[in-house]
Amino acid sequence: MELSMFFKSVIDSDCAPVVICDLDHKIVYMNPTAIERYKKHGGSALIGKSLLDCHNEESNKKIIQVVDRFRSGTENNRVYTFYNEKENKDVYMIALRNDDGTLIGYYEKHEYRNRDNGEFYELK
């Protein structure tokens, strides 16, 4: 099986929304959680559209600043963007690079702080 199918499976199984953009800010992929989360804004119809059309002017300036930071060096790959109190999560922008370190895009990463209260290895 092709390695890219494994990576797609990882993204698709994530319980957090994942929206992947190219360097022109075009949405190139949304995992099922993102499609559902942004359903009222178009869901899967957002693929192929500019992420900048989904945000206000101030947010767009920040997105562009972060991507410029990613471009400034291969060591710049993660920027903390905000804390979402309602969902108790930190949100980051993450650089996507090819094997030689060239920046090819970015995505937003959600890290939830709530502890999972399920039983370990619960197989019910």
Contacts in CASP RR format, 6 or more apart in sequence:
PFRMAT RR
TARGET T0000
AUTHOR 0000-0000-0000
METHOD contacts of the structure
MODEL  1
MELSMFFKSVIDSDCAPVVICDLDHKIVYMNPTAIERYKKHGGSALIGKS
LLDCHNEESNKKIIQVVDRFRSGTENNRVYTFYNEKENKDVYMIALRNDD
GTLIGYYEKHEYRNRDNGEFYELK
11 18 0 8 1.000
11 20 0 8 1.000
11 29 0 8 1.000
11 31 0 8 1.000
12 31 0 8 1.000
12 32 0 8 1.000
14 31 0 8 1.000
14 33 0 8 1.000
15 33 0 8 1.000
16 33 0 8 1.000
16 89 0 8 1.000
16 109 0 8 1.000
16 110 0 8 1.000
16 111 0 8 1.000
16 112 0 8 1.000
17 30 0 8 1.000
17 31 0 8 1.000
17 33 0 8 1.000
17 34 0 8 1.000
17 37 0 8 1.000
17 38 0 8 1.000
17 108 0 8 1.000
17 110 0 8 1.000
18 29 0 8 1.000
18 30 0 8 1.000
18 31 0 8 1.000
18 33 0 8 1.000
18 34 0 8 1.000
18 107 0 8 1.000
18 108 0 8 1.000
18 109 0 8 1.000
19 27 0 8 1.000
19 29 0 8 1.000
19 30 0 8 1.000
19 34 0 8 1.000
19 38 0 8 1.000
19 46 0 8 1.000
19 51 0 8 1.000
19 107 0 8 1.000
19 108 0 8 1.000
20 27 0 8 1.000
20 28 0 8 1.000
20 29 0 8 1.000
20 30 0 8 1.000
20 96 0 8 1.000
20 105 0 8 1.000
20 106 0 8 1.000
20 107 0 8 1.000
21 27 0 8 1.000
21 28 0 8 1.000
21 51 0 8 1.000
21 105 0 8 1.000
21 106 0 8 1.000
21 107 0 8 1.000
22 28 0 8 1.000
22 104 0 8 1.000
22 105 0 8 1.000
23 67 0 8 1.000
23 103 0 8 1.000
23 104 0 8 1.000
23 105 0 8 1.000
24 50 0 8 1.000
25 50 0 8 1.000
25 51 0 8 1.000
25 52 0 8 1.000
25 63 0 8 1.000
25 67 0 8 1.000
26 48 0 8 1.000
26 49 0 8 1.000
26 50 0 8 1.000
26 51 0 8 1.000
27 46 0 8 1.000
27 47 0 8 1.000
27 48 0 8 1.000
27 49 0 8 1.000
27 50 0 8 1.000
27 51 0 8 1.000
28 47 0 8 1.000
28 48 0 8 1.000
29 47 0 8 1.000
30 38 0 8 1.000
30 43 0 8 1.000
30 44 0 8 1.000
30 46 0 8 1.000
30 47 0 8 1.000
34 43 0 8 1.000
35 43 0 8 1.000
35 44 0 8 1.000
36 43 0 8 1.000
38 46 0 8 1.000
38 54 0 8 1.000
41 54 0 8 1.000
46 54 0 8 1.000
51 63 0 8 1.000
52 60 0 8 1.000
52 63 0 8 1.000
55 63 0 8 1.000
62 81 0 8 1.000
63 93 0 8 1.000
66 79 0 8 1.000
66 81 0 8 1.000
66 93 0 8 1.000
66 106 0 8 1.000
67 93 0 8 1.000
67 103 0 8 1.000
67 105 0 8 1.000
67 106 0 8 1.000
69 76 0 8 1.000
69 79 0 8 1.000
70 76 0 8 1.000
70 77 0 8 1.000
70 79 0 8 1.000
70 93 0 8 1.000
70 95 0 8 1.000
70 103 0 8 1.000
70 105 0 8 1.000
70 106 0 8 1.000
71 103 0 8 1.000
74 97 0 8 1.000
74 101 0 8 1.000
76 95 0 8 1.000
77 94 0 8 1.000
77 95 0 8 1.000
77 97 0 8 1.000
78 92 0 8 1.000
78 93 0 8 1.000
78 94 0 8 1.000
78 95 0 8 1.000
78 109 0 8 1.000
79 92 0 8 1.000
79 93 0 8 1.000
80 90 0 8 1.000
80 91 0 8 1.000
80 92 0 8 1.000
81 91 0 8 1.000
81 92 0 8 1.000
81 93 0 8 1.000
81 108 0 8 1.000
82 90 0 8 1.000
82 91 0 8 1.000
83 89 0 8 1.000
83 90 0 8 1.000
83 91 0 8 1.000
84 90 0 8 1.000
84 91 0 8 1.000
84 110 0 8 1.000
87 110 0 8 1.000
87 112 0 8 1.000
88 112 0 8 1.000
88 113 0 8 1.000
88 114 0 8 1.000
89 110 0 8 1.000
89 111 0 8 1.000
89 112 0 8 1.000
89 113 0 8 1.000
90 110 0 8 1.000
90 111 0 8 1.000
90 113 0 8 1.000
91 108 0 8 1.000
91 109 0 8 1.000
91 110 0 8 1.000
91 111 0 8 1.000
92 108 0 8 1.000
92 109 0 8 1.000
92 111 0 8 1.000
93 106 0 8 1.000
93 107 0 8 1.000
93 108 0 8 1.000
93 109 0 8 1.000
94 106 0 8 1.000
94 107 0 8 1.000
94 108 0 8 1.000
94 109 0 8 1.000
95 103 0 8 1.000
95 105 0 8 1.000
95 106 0 8 1.000
96 103 0 8 1.000
96 104 0 8 1.000
96 105 0 8 1.000
96 106 0 8 1.000
96 107 0 8 1.000
97 103 0 8 1.000
97 104 0 8 1.000
98 104 0 8 1.000
END
